[in-house]
Amino acid sequence: MNKMKNNFKSDKSQYEMFGFMIIVIMVVIVSVIFLGIYLKPKVPIAGEDALIGNFLSAATVYTTECFKDSEPNYRTLHELVKDCYLDSQKECGNGEKSCVVLNRTYSEMLKRAFVTGQGASISYYLLRADYYLNTSDSSTRQNNILTISSGNNSFCAAKKAETAPISLDSGGILVRLEICKNS
């Protein structure tokens, strides 16, 4: 009887040790998973990189308040950039200069899309539209058509930029948007 009691105590202690080891192994596995998640490097979200490109793509087809000859024939920003380069004095159907409408429309869109200032995620943005003899060679820039900026460039933690080309008979226009994100 004594022998059976000792065997029973021995079996019971082995089960306790086995249970304790299972608990320790589970705690180690969970700890490794949490450490892996916590120490994983922060990768920028793909959506942040696409934000500028999407803005430029949408802006090229954005319909402005400038119309050609009759009210139903409104001009897109893409067309206004061309108009502004080819003839800076060209007027819309309402008598306003196309370059003025272009500047105002882009300014309003940028203010809504990219909020800058204290507490904002974006510290600075710069939009430029330049004429190039050859859009594949940025050293051939001939003249600036439009420049709009907002914010403070000195607090730039990460700079991102995209371009949207507009073809002309000779050369082309590159619309470039650059944003600086706060740290």
CORSUL-V658076 format. One record per run of one state. SS is the DSSP state (H for helix, E for strand, C for the rest). FROM is the first residue (numbers start at 1). TO is the last residue. If there is no record, write none. Layout:
# CORSUL-V658076
ss=SS from=FROM to=TO
ss=SS from=FROM to=TO
This chain:
# CORSUL-V658076
ss=C from=1 to=1
ss=H from=2 to=39
ss=C from=40 to=45
ss=H from=46 to=60
ss=C from=61 to=62
ss=E from=63 to=67
ss=C from=68 to=73
ss=E from=74 to=76
ss=H from=77 to=86
ss=C from=87 to=90
ss=E from=91 to=91
ss=C from=92 to=96
ss=E from=97 to=97
ss=H from=98 to=113
ss=C from=114 to=115
ss=E from=116 to=116
ss=C from=117 to=121
ss=E from=122 to=132
ss=C from=133 to=137
ss=H from=138 to=140
ss=E from=141 to=151
ss=C from=152 to=152
ss=H from=153 to=155
ss=C from=156 to=157
ss=E from=158 to=167
ss=C from=168 to=171
ss=E from=172 to=181
ss=C from=182 to=183
